[in-house]
Amino acid sequence: MKDIVITGKKLRNELFIILGCFVAACLVNVYAIIHYSRPVSELFTQIGFVAVTAVLIFAVLTVVRVVVWLVLAVVRRCLGR
């Protein structure tokens, strides 16, 4: 059986993507707090929802990345590369 090797560069890229998803979820939370005139304490009390939102954003982004990868693989195979 062949071992799966995850390089440091690939791991670093994935961590930056996850961090970007978390930052995006935090920004959405900040926007909602400002838009609905909520107290600033909700930045900290809603961190669980922010984390779940970040995971959902990452999951959607992962599905999009897999679809793009599959389409590119099919195109490369059809073009004979």
Secondary structure as UniProt FT lines:
FT   HELIX           8..35
FT   TURN            36..37
FT   TURN            40..41
FT   HELIX           42..45
FT   HELIX           47..79
//
